[in-house]
């Protein structure tokens, strides 16, 4: 917990520094004909003359209340912009994380058990291709294939969305579901490769262990050995990686969102960078850090439920 | 006719370059109600035979010849037979109870699954059967422990669970592959008693695979000796151990440290190294011998060490006293033994003496200087060169990326940076020859050597700084008996010639008896007793020492 708080503070400081040290915020706000007196007045009223640590604590307090100021470019509160864009990114990330996990595990188990099969070699080769090609190339290839040549899937946007008040979702309309396929698959490919290889390596290692050999010696069926005994053990490290990956997915989504014109946070961030829209940039930074920290925390807790060795620590009886 | 009949069994491992015979025309028969001991050193093929019976030979091994008959049925001709027989007719127990249970399933789940695979029982019936089994193998509160995970059991208890798993579908043949090697003496004797009892009660045929002659002497009815995949000798245990026909069996029996008397040297019939020249300790010329006086070289006073489990918050309840208020002295020129079971704090003491661990309280004096108070790095270096250590595992204690000469030259250069190249080379050669390795070994890498040779390299490295105190932490536990005998002889020779002081840590009482002048017995971090070796073995004072001596497997028990 202490570590998490420290990470958040450091990130907050970096994004806070963006305000103060990347150009003069007043210059960004006012027109050219503003006089020096007026500038000083604004400076004073915005609290920019206060000592650094007071400004910083104000920033932290505001940030923890979700206040990141007003976007320079769009002239709207940043918190509003983020809540507007957040559902798009979350939906994209969740869908691609699921794709990566489900297919990654399935293919990983397959290649781990059938080590010498032709199909395993093909899967591994293709997955290697998935890592070697940059996300945007894959995205563009997908658009070309499915949207331009075959014309079955849309090439950009979220399609029709349904507004639920606090959340806008694309899952309730056919165009929305169609629209999410290409970007989520593109985004998941990289993670899927990782999971395939991790699960494969884990399965191969676990199938060599004594307890698997002992299970065989007891006559337990191969089916049960592979999918009950081995897979359950093999998935433990996958959870850690998957957790970190969700964070990475959000970060990677910048590129995917740009390629597919997906109206999510990454897209918002790229636009903000182009216009040096510092409030949005700093809010994005803090937000990503927050997501990472939270996911790590959740993964730690998940471990507690999954791995009995952690659950009952120090409760060994003597014999 | 015998229950299990192995006829002309051969197992090959086809490697890229050559074919290795793991077993060659082995003939073994086992009757019901009988324990057959299968002994041999590592690589002798004893486990291969066990695995072949249950058809679990690792790739690329293959049974190339021979037949295995179980109760009149040929297991080879019906390929599915072996698979169906696993667990049902044949039970198997592995060496390490820590790794043979699935860590994320409760023992109940593992038992029920195994029972339901073979027997047509409902879940409730399977559960009842498991619980009565757990009781039979001596697990208390079986109903409660049924839902526990493997890590909640201690090593001995876990091995009991493993035995209950192997026996849950009432097999008629039990193969126990080194079932007690990973366990402490006291637990070892319990497990062996359990196996003996079950053999009697259930009329099992048992194959007990082990390298420990003491275990064989105390448990098995007949014994089979293997070497390099060949069956050397088979017969009644008493006959084979007391009057071996083959030279190899003789040498094997003679290299086992006797438990009932002290001998000056181990008799070695076959030598690992082909050097037949008289052992010549060349480094003697360079060695500045310390005169043996009646002084204490090491004094340990009220030493304690606790390990805190401060994962969440420091909680004194979780702290473990690894070493609890221990005092002893080691005289210059003697071999002092520390014995105890795992977790008794032997290695922790060694690590505190070499200053790898900081004691929680207490003092250690080396040559009247208080080691625990040394602050300056320079003084610490001066002290460190006088103490060297030899570790248990010869595989992980040598850096595999360095040549032998680099490994040995490192401590020399560290303590004597100005040494010239030719002088250094000569010194390395002398060291290697002193541990009976050839000069050419210096250009090779550790993986090219066998376990025993690696341990010799470790000794050469330890001697490189000309230490006064050598700490040997289980130096031969990972080695075969014949190699162990050679290494122990070497250590003894070196100690006598170089006037070394040795702190010898081991769990193996017979070995300690052969090596040490005085012995300290440790139990759970406390020192039970310190006395002269013979006195300790003949007239033990402490009840724990008596128990240990009573429980250790004795090869001599066969003479009774």
Boltz contact constraints between the chains, C-beta under 6 A:
constraints:
  - contact:
      token1: [A, 210]
      token2: [B, 94]
      max_distance: 6.0
  - contact:
      token1: [A, 210]
      token2: [B, 99]
      max_distance: 6.0
  - contact:
      token1: [A, 210]
      token2: [B, 100]
      max_distance: 6.0
  - contact:
      token1: [A, 211]
      token2: [B, 100]
      max_distance: 6.0
  - contact:
      token1: [A, 211]
      token2: [B, 101]
      max_distance: 6.0
  - contact:
      token1: [A, 211]
      token2: [B, 102]
      max_distance: 6.0
  - contact:
      token1: [A, 214]
      token2: [B, 94]
      max_distance: 6.0
  - contact:
      token1: [A, 214]
      token2: [B, 100]
      max_distance: 6.0
  - contact:
      token1: [A, 217]
      token2: [B, 54]
      max_distance: 6.0
  - contact:
      token1: [A, 217]
      token2: [B, 86]
      max_distance: 6.0
  - contact:
      token1: [A, 217]
      token2: [B, 92]
      max_distance: 6.0
  - contact:
      token1: [A, 218]
      token2: [B, 87]
      max_distance: 6.0
  - contact:
      token1: [A, 218]
      token2: [B, 114]
      max_distance: 6.0
  - contact:
      token1: [A, 219]
      token2: [B, 86]
      max_distance: 6.0
  - contact:
      token1: [A, 219]
      token2: [B, 87]
      max_distance: 6.0
  - contact:
      token1: [A, 219]
      token2: [B, 88]
      max_distance: 6.0
  - contact:
      token1: [A, 219]
      token2: [B, 117]
      max_distance: 6.0
  - contact:
      token1: [A, 220]
      token2: [B, 117]
      max_distance: 6.0
  - contact:
      token1: [A, 229]
      token2: [B, 102]
      max_distance: 6.0
  - contact:
      token1: [A, 232]
      token2: [B, 104]
      max_distance: 6.0
  - contact:
      token1: [A, 233]
      token2: [B, 104]
      max_distance: 6.0
  - contact:
      token1: [A, 308]
      token2: [B, 104]
      max_distance: 6.0
  - contact:
      token1: [A, 308]
      token2: [B, 149]
      max_distance: 6.0
  - contact:
      token1: [A, 309]
      token2: [B, 103]
      max_distance: 6.0
  - contact:
      token1: [A, 309]
      token2: [B, 151]
      max_distance: 6.0
  - contact:
      token1: [A, 315]
      token2: [B, 152]
      max_distance: 6.0
  - contact:
      token1: [A, 316]
      token2: [B, 152]
      max_distance: 6.0
  - contact:
      token1: [A, 318]
      token2: [B, 154]
      max_distance: 6.0
  - contact:
      token1: [A, 319]
      token2: [B, 154]
      max_distance: 6.0
  - contact:
      token1: [A, 319]
      token2: [B, 156]
      max_distance: 6.0
  - contact:
      token1: [A, 319]
      token2: [B, 157]
      max_distance: 6.0
